[in-house]
């Protein structure tokens, strides 16, 4: 699944972007609005967003619930050789890496592919 963690909540990708800043938008928590843009820190009506380019593939990091237990609030992130969070150019690249390194396709259903904007992590970095 693709999306972001923001303030401890998972927001799935909507396929829409903010008309002001061009960043992905997510479903609003307020009934009167359709979407919210975390970059602009605004709730938006549907006319304030547009469809994402069909070829848009955001950078992602791979995460799973702490110790693989979905009841845990924290996430564990895939690290590179320097013990830094590994950032992939897109989800297909991340999936190919995982499959080449011992994961099977069914394993991918239990992982989060957390979108990254401008090489900055948009993930809630609370470690468990």
N, C-alpha and C positions, 0 to 999 in steps of 0.2 A: 504494500500500500504506500502511496506517495502523498506527502503533505508536510506539515511542520508541527512541532510542539511549540506552544506559546503560552507562557504563564501556567505551565502544568497541564494544558489541555491539547489534545490532538485535533488538528484541523486538516481535513482531507482536501486535496487539490480540486478546485472547482472548474478549472479550464478557462477561467476569466482573469483579466488583468485590470488594474486601476487605470482610468483614462488620464489621470494627473501625472503619475510617476512611472507607470508601465510595469509595476511589480504585481505578482500574483495576489489575488484577493481570496478571502475565505468566507464561509457562511457566517453571517452576523448572529450574535447572541440576542439581538434586539429584534422583536417581531416586526417592527415598522420598517426595518431595513433588510435588504437582501444580502449584502456583503459587507465585509470589513477589510480595510487595508492596514496592515500593521506598520508599513513604512510611513504612510501619511498619518497614522493614528486616527483614522476616521471610519465611521460607519457610512455605507454608501447605498444609494438606491440603484436599481438595475440599470438605469440610463447612464449612470456614472462609471460603468465598466464596459469592457469590450472583450470579445473572445480572444483567447491566446492564439498566437501563431501556431498552426498545426505542427510545425517543426520544432517548437520550443521544447527543449529538454534541459531542465535546471540541473545544476550541480547538486549532488546528494552525498549524505553520509549514511552509513548503515548502523542501525541501532536495534537493540532488543531490550525487553524488560530485564531489570537486574536479576541475575541468576536464571534467566529464562522463565521467570514466574510473572505472568501477566497482571497479577494483583499488586505487584510492586509498582510504586509510582515512578521511581527513578529509571533511567536508561543506561545501558552500557553501550559504548561505541566501538566500532572496529578501528583499531589503531594501526599505524604504519610501523616501520622498523625503528623509528625514533620515538615511539610511544606517543605520537601526536595523532589526533583524530584524522583518519584518512578521508580525503575529499575526492570523490569520483566526478568525472565530467558529466555523467548522466546516469540514470537508473540502469539502462541496458549494460553499460560498462561495469557497473557495480555487480549486477547479476552474473555477468560473464566471469568476473574475477572470482566470485564466490563459488560458482559451479566448477571452475578450473582448480579450486583449492579445497575440494572435498564435500561441498554442500550438494544436496540433491534438490531438484525443482520444488518438491513439497516443503523443504526447509524454508524457502523464500517467503512462504505465506505467513510465517511467524516473525518476520523481520519488518522493521520500519525503514523506509527510504526517506530520510528527512531532507527536505529541500534546503539549499544553502544559497544565499544571495551575495554576490560580489565577494566570494571567498570568505565571508563572515558567517559563522554558524548562527542559524536562527533557532537552534534547538535550546530547550530548557536544559542547562548544563548541570542540574543537580545530580550529583553522583550518589548512588545508594549506599 
